[in-house]
């Protein structure tokens, strides 16, 4: 029995002495052994859950909360994707308060050799489009309803314009063009309404692209409206 206990003590001493240099090397080089759960990544989505976040190709389930905490391995590269819903885009991604840019692939972000608890803040924004008013060379003017001059509109919204003729002129034609030059006549649009002083208003609904609005004015004898 004595010799059996002596053998156990000798083995324990050898194992302890062997592990001391390994532990010292890990501390000196800061390599360490990855440990599950030692690092937490907290995702926070601001301004509405208008997209999703993926880790290892798996959607994170936020439920009804804007926050999700993900445990990961210390010293590893932590990769996640931010995918906006249709008609939305990524407004901002902050990693510990610092703006981040995608790495390797669109909408993919990497935290290299993650070594501490990290906060990732994500916000989405609805797509916006411009409605430019191309002023005619003569005969009248085009303004947004209310005259605020704002030409940026959210996806799916509406814009109302007023077409005002100069004295001796009348509105003859309304049309708009897309960025690729495609032309759309709106002369018979039900959203064209007569206003005092021979002016007209027109509302375009469900805006989903950039457009340029044009108008043609002619003398009173050639009015089309």
VEXROVEX-817400 format. One record per residue (C-alpha): x, y, z; residue in three letters. Coordinates in Angstrom, 3 decimals. Example, Ala and Ser with C-alpha at 12.3 -4.5 7.8 and 13.67 -1.06 7.14 Angstrom:
c1: 12.300, c2: -4.500, c3: 7.800, rest: ALA
c1: 13.670, c2: -1.060, c3: 7.140, rest: SER
end
This chain:
c1: 0.000, c2: 0.000, c3: 0.000, rest: UNK
c1: 2.827, c2: 2.399, c3: 0.859, rest: UNK
c1: 4.501, c2: 1.912, c3: -2.520, rest: UNK
c1: 1.177, c2: 2.403, c3: -4.344, rest: UNK
c1: 0.595, c2: 5.783, c3: -2.652, rest: UNK
c1: 4.214, c2: 6.747, c3: -3.337, rest: UNK
c1: 3.744, c2: 6.008, c3: -7.041, rest: UNK
c1: 0.617, c2: 8.218, c3: -7.149, rest: UNK
c1: 2.423, c2: 11.085, c3: -5.439, rest: UNK
c1: 5.373, c2: 10.825, c3: -7.832, rest: UNK
c1: 3.025, c2: 10.791, c3: -10.864, rest: UNK
c1: 1.114, c2: 13.845, c3: -9.576, rest: UNK
c1: 4.352, c2: 15.742, c3: -9.009, rest: UNK
c1: 5.586, c2: 14.962, c3: -12.528, rest: UNK
c1: 2.254, c2: 16.075, c3: -14.053, rest: UNK
c1: 2.288, c2: 19.327, c3: -12.044, rest: UNK
c1: 5.876, c2: 20.119, c3: -13.041, rest: UNK
c1: 5.051, c2: 19.379, c3: -16.706, rest: UNK
c1: 2.039, c2: 21.722, c3: -16.773, rest: UNK
c1: 3.817, c2: 24.735, c3: -15.235, rest: UNK
c1: 5.800, c2: 25.617, c3: -18.423, rest: UNK
c1: 2.673, c2: 25.198, c3: -20.588, rest: UNK
c1: 0.685, c2: 27.568, c3: -18.397, rest: UNK
c1: 3.574, c2: 30.058, c3: -18.324, rest: UNK
c1: 3.866, c2: 29.960, c3: -22.115, rest: UNK
c1: 0.152, c2: 30.583, c3: -22.526, rest: UNK
c1: 0.286, c2: 33.592, c3: -20.197, rest: UNK
c1: 3.420, c2: 35.057, c3: -21.764, rest: UNK
c1: 2.252, c2: 34.682, c3: -25.369, rest: UNK
c1: -1.391, c2: 35.511, c3: -24.622, rest: UNK
c1: -2.421, c2: 32.496, c3: -26.695, rest: UNK
c1: -4.483, c2: 30.664, c3: -24.126, rest: UNK
c1: -6.910, c2: 27.840, c3: -24.771, rest: UNK
c1: -10.314, c2: 28.883, c3: -26.172, rest: UNK
c1: -13.081, c2: 28.460, c3: -23.625, rest: UNK
c1: -16.735, c2: 28.402, c3: -24.581, rest: UNK
c1: -18.782, c2: 31.142, c3: -22.985, rest: UNK
c1: -15.869, c2: 33.330, c3: -21.906, rest: UNK
c1: -16.650, c2: 35.878, c3: -24.652, rest: UNK
c1: -20.113, c2: 37.368, c3: -25.209, rest: UNK
c1: -21.205, c2: 39.336, c3: -28.265, rest: UNK
c1: -24.259, c2: 41.472, c3: -27.589, rest: UNK
c1: -26.207, c2: 42.469, c3: -30.689, rest: UNK
c1: -28.515, c2: 45.487, c3: -30.448, rest: UNK
c1: -30.818, c2: 46.467, c3: -33.330, rest: UNK
c1: -32.027, c2: 50.077, c3: -33.254, rest: UNK
c1: -34.951, c2: 51.728, c3: -35.052, rest: UNK
c1: -36.870, c2: 48.527, c3: -35.774, rest: UNK
c1: -36.056, c2: 44.965, c3: -36.788, rest: UNK
c1: -36.039, c2: 45.659, c3: -40.535, rest: UNK
c1: -33.576, c2: 42.909, c3: -41.356, rest: UNK
c1: -31.769, c2: 39.963, c3: -39.813, rest: UNK
c1: -28.360, c2: 39.008, c3: -38.432, rest: UNK
c1: -26.711, c2: 35.676, c3: -39.181, rest: UNK
c1: -23.885, c2: 33.794, c3: -37.468, rest: UNK
c1: -22.651, c2: 30.606, c3: -39.152, rest: UNK
c1: -25.472, c2: 30.990, c3: -41.734, rest: UNK
c1: -28.065, c2: 30.811, c3: -38.956, rest: UNK
c1: -30.542, c2: 33.620, c3: -38.267, rest: UNK
c1: -30.379, c2: 34.926, c3: -34.709, rest: UNK
c1: -33.791, c2: 34.750, c3: -33.056, rest: UNK
c1: -34.334, c2: 38.080, c3: -31.311, rest: UNK
c1: -37.980, c2: 37.349, c3: -30.580, rest: UNK
c1: -39.625, c2: 40.564, c3: -29.388, rest: UNK
c1: -36.372, c2: 41.968, c3: -28.024, rest: UNK
c1: -33.959, c2: 44.317, c3: -29.815, rest: UNK
c1: -31.065, c2: 42.490, c3: -28.093, rest: UNK
c1: -29.416, c2: 39.106, c3: -28.540, rest: UNK
c1: -26.365, c2: 37.772, c3: -26.685, rest: UNK
c1: -24.170, c2: 35.260, c3: -28.497, rest: UNK
c1: -21.412, c2: 33.247, c3: -26.712, rest: UNK
c1: -18.257, c2: 32.565, c3: -28.712, rest: UNK
c1: -14.643, c2: 31.422, c3: -28.402, rest: UNK
c1: -11.823, c2: 33.656, c3: -27.222, rest: UNK
c1: -9.086, c2: 34.285, c3: -29.776, rest: UNK
c1: -11.206, c2: 33.276, c3: -32.770, rest: UNK
c1: -12.264, c2: 35.442, c3: -35.708, rest: UNK
c1: -15.956, c2: 36.164, c3: -35.147, rest: UNK
c1: -17.919, c2: 36.588, c3: -38.393, rest: UNK
c1: -21.513, c2: 37.740, c3: -38.767, rest: UNK
c1: -23.770, c2: 38.956, c3: -41.580, rest: UNK
c1: -26.275, c2: 41.800, c3: -41.563, rest: UNK
c1: -29.078, c2: 41.321, c3: -44.102, rest: UNK
c1: -31.679, c2: 44.074, c3: -44.581, rest: UNK
c1: -35.268, c2: 43.352, c3: -45.586, rest: UNK
c1: -36.486, c2: 44.184, c3: -49.076, rest: UNK
c1: -36.569, c2: 47.945, c3: -49.705, rest: UNK
c1: -34.274, c2: 48.584, c3: -46.729, rest: UNK
c1: -30.519, c2: 49.008, c3: -46.437, rest: UNK
c1: -27.938, c2: 48.984, c3: -43.662, rest: UNK
c1: -27.735, c2: 52.422, c3: -42.102, rest: UNK
c1: -24.903, c2: 51.719, c3: -39.681, rest: UNK
c1: -22.968, c2: 48.962, c3: -37.928, rest: UNK
c1: -21.017, c2: 49.888, c3: -34.804, rest: UNK
c1: -18.615, c2: 47.514, c3: -33.061, rest: UNK
c1: -17.926, c2: 48.784, c3: -29.538, rest: UNK
c1: -19.067, c2: 52.197, c3: -30.733, rest: UNK
c1: -16.757, c2: 52.316, c3: -33.768, rest: UNK
c1: -18.241, c2: 52.323, c3: -37.319, rest: UNK
c1: -17.521, c2: 49.041, c3: -39.091, rest: UNK
c1: -17.211, c2: 48.218, c3: -42.786, rest: UNK
c1: -17.934, c2: 44.869, c3: -44.467, rest: UNK
c1: -15.066, c2: 42.410, c3: -44.881, rest: UNK
c1: -14.589, c2: 39.702, c3: -47.521, rest: UNK
c1: -18.205, c2: 39.719, c3: -48.722, rest: UNK
c1: -21.110, c2: 42.194, c3: -48.920, rest: UNK
c1: -22.887, c2: 42.633, c3: -45.581, rest: UNK
c1: -20.319, c2: 40.407, c3: -43.819, rest: UNK
c1: -18.380, c2: 41.706, c3: -40.823, rest: UNK
c1: -15.413, c2: 40.207, c3: -38.964, rest: UNK
c1: -14.083, c2: 40.822, c3: -35.459, rest: UNK
c1: -10.533, c2: 39.496, c3: -35.668, rest: UNK
c1: -9.179, c2: 37.478, c3: -32.722, rest: UNK
c1: -12.022, c2: 38.484, c3: -30.439, rest: UNK
c1: -10.710, c2: 38.719, c3: -26.884, rest: UNK
c1: -13.326, c2: 40.585, c3: -24.855, rest: UNK
c1: -17.043, c2: 41.033, c3: -24.533, rest: UNK
c1: -18.234, c2: 43.044, c3: -27.518, rest: UNK
c1: -21.262, c2: 45.152, c3: -28.369, rest: UNK
c1: -22.528, c2: 45.260, c3: -31.964, rest: UNK
c1: -25.132, c2: 47.915, c3: -32.784, rest: UNK
c1: -27.033, c2: 47.621, c3: -36.063, rest: UNK
c1: -29.562, c2: 49.974, c3: -37.623, rest: UNK
c1: -31.536, c2: 49.691, c3: -40.854, rest: UNK
c1: -33.074, c2: 52.431, c3: -42.987, rest: UNK
c1: -35.806, c2: 52.355, c3: -45.603, rest: UNK
c1: -34.683, c2: 53.035, c3: -49.174, rest: UNK
c1: -35.179, c2: 56.583, c3: -50.409, rest: UNK
c1: -35.566, c2: 57.973, c3: -53.909, rest: UNK
c1: -35.357, c2: 61.385, c3: -55.498, rest: UNK
c1: -38.134, c2: 63.110, c3: -57.406, rest: UNK
c1: -36.481, c2: 65.876, c3: -59.415, rest: UNK
c1: -38.587, c2: 68.660, c3: -60.903, rest: UNK
c1: -37.309, c2: 69.695, c3: -64.322, rest: UNK
c1: -38.428, c2: 73.255, c3: -64.795, rest: UNK
c1: -39.753, c2: 74.031, c3: -68.293, rest: UNK
c1: -37.939, c2: 76.593, c3: -70.382, rest: UNK
c1: -41.085, c2: 78.762, c3: -70.614, rest: UNK
c1: -44.760, c2: 78.946, c3: -69.764, rest: UNK
c1: -44.869, c2: 77.880, c3: -66.147, rest: UNK
c1: -43.273, c2: 76.156, c3: -63.168, rest: UNK
c1: -43.423, c2: 72.945, c3: -61.114, rest: UNK
c1: -43.313, c2: 72.915, c3: -57.326, rest: UNK
c1: -43.904, c2: 70.341, c3: -54.624, rest: UNK
c1: -47.171, c2: 70.763, c3: -52.779, rest: UNK
c1: -46.477, c2: 73.101, c3: -49.895, rest: UNK
c1: -43.356, c2: 74.484, c3: -51.563, rest: UNK
c1: -40.936, c2: 72.788, c3: -49.143, rest: UNK
c1: -38.538, c2: 71.823, c3: -51.920, rest: UNK
c1: -37.768, c2: 68.414, c3: -50.423, rest: UNK
c1: -37.166, c2: 65.920, c3: -53.238, rest: UNK
c1: -36.265, c2: 62.835, c3: -51.173, rest: UNK
c1: -39.039, c2: 60.298, c3: -50.590, rest: UNK
c1: -39.185, c2: 56.952, c3: -48.812, rest: UNK
c1: -39.999, c2: 53.762, c3: -50.675, rest: UNK
c1: -43.753, c2: 53.394, c3: -51.137, rest: UNK
c1: -44.550, c2: 57.008, c3: -50.276, rest: UNK
c1: -46.305, c2: 59.626, c3: -52.410, rest: UNK
c1: -45.353, c2: 63.020, c3: -53.795, rest: UNK
c1: -47.727, c2: 65.778, c3: -54.872, rest: UNK
c1: -46.681, c2: 68.491, c3: -57.302, rest: UNK
c1: -48.326, c2: 71.696, c3: -58.486, rest: UNK
c1: -48.051, c2: 72.837, c3: -62.099, rest: UNK
c1: -48.596, c2: 76.588, c3: -62.338, rest: UNK
c1: -48.834, c2: 78.351, c3: -65.728, rest: UNK
c1: -47.543, c2: 81.847, c3: -66.337, rest: UNK
c1: -50.032, c2: 84.470, c3: -67.520, rest: UNK
c1: -51.226, c2: 83.665, c3: -71.036, rest: UNK
c1: -50.189, c2: 79.978, c3: -70.771, rest: UNK
c1: -51.871, c2: 76.714, c3: -69.888, rest: UNK
c1: -50.564, c2: 73.306, c3: -68.895, rest: UNK
c1: -50.240, c2: 71.124, c3: -71.974, rest: UNK
c1: -48.479, c2: 67.934, c3: -70.865, rest: UNK
c1: -47.070, c2: 66.104, c3: -67.815, rest: UNK
c1: -44.598, c2: 63.234, c3: -68.030, rest: UNK
c1: -41.738, c2: 61.734, c3: -66.055, rest: UNK
c1: -38.583, c2: 59.826, c3: -66.900, rest: UNK
c1: -36.594, c2: 57.133, c3: -65.077, rest: UNK
c1: -32.817, c2: 57.051, c3: -64.697, rest: UNK
c1: -32.511, c2: 54.872, c3: -67.811, rest: UNK
c1: -34.504, c2: 57.370, c3: -69.884, rest: UNK
c1: -37.804, c2: 55.464, c3: -69.918, rest: UNK
c1: -40.628, c2: 57.960, c3: -70.432, rest: UNK
c1: -44.092, c2: 57.801, c3: -68.861, rest: UNK
c1: -46.948, c2: 60.086, c3: -69.965, rest: UNK
c1: -49.458, c2: 60.898, c3: -67.233, rest: UNK
c1: -51.942, c2: 63.061, c3: -69.139, rest: UNK
c1: -54.896, c2: 60.799, c3: -68.299, rest: UNK
c1: -53.863, c2: 59.980, c3: -64.742, rest: UNK
c1: -56.783, c2: 60.086, c3: -62.291, rest: UNK
c1: -54.479, c2: 61.754, c3: -59.770, rest: UNK
c1: -54.401, c2: 64.978, c3: -61.820, rest: UNK
c1: -56.697, c2: 67.609, c3: -60.296, rest: UNK
c1: -57.622, c2: 71.118, c3: -61.408, rest: UNK
c1: -56.716, c2: 74.045, c3: -59.153, rest: UNK
c1: -57.576, c2: 77.758, c3: -59.273, rest: UNK
c1: -55.845, c2: 80.007, c3: -61.821, rest: UNK
c1: -55.520, c2: 77.210, c3: -64.411, rest: UNK
c1: -53.058, c2: 75.309, c3: -62.252, rest: UNK
c1: -53.097, c2: 71.552, c3: -61.734, rest: UNK
c1: -51.826, c2: 69.131, c3: -59.109, rest: UNK
c1: -50.568, c2: 65.608, c3: -59.690, rest: UNK
c1: -49.747, c2: 62.918, c3: -57.140, rest: UNK
c1: -47.472, c2: 59.982, c3: -57.840, rest: UNK
c1: -47.985, c2: 57.075, c3: -55.420, rest: UNK
c1: -45.854, c2: 54.101, c3: -54.347, rest: UNK
c1: -42.530, c2: 55.671, c3: -55.287, rest: UNK
c1: -39.978, c2: 52.912, c3: -55.905, rest: UNK
c1: -37.342, c2: 54.543, c3: -58.121, rest: UNK
c1: -35.699, c2: 57.867, c3: -58.959, rest: UNK
c1: -37.685, c2: 59.951, c3: -61.418, rest: UNK
c1: -37.576, c2: 63.320, c3: -63.152, rest: UNK
c1: -40.883, c2: 65.141, c3: -63.610, rest: UNK
c1: -41.383, c2: 67.309, c3: -66.695, rest: UNK
c1: -44.144, c2: 69.609, c3: -67.862, rest: UNK
c1: -44.910, c2: 71.409, c3: -71.089, rest: UNK
c1: -46.874, c2: 74.638, c3: -71.169, rest: UNK
c1: -48.419, c2: 76.281, c3: -74.210, rest: UNK
c1: -50.439, c2: 79.362, c3: -74.988, rest: UNK
c1: -54.113, c2: 79.338, c3: -73.954, rest: UNK
c1: -55.317, c2: 78.220, c3: -77.391, rest: UNK
c1: -53.374, c2: 74.929, c3: -77.205, rest: UNK
c1: -54.420, c2: 73.680, c3: -73.788, rest: UNK
c1: -54.727, c2: 69.903, c3: -73.355, rest: UNK
c1: -56.212, c2: 69.887, c3: -69.841, rest: UNK
end
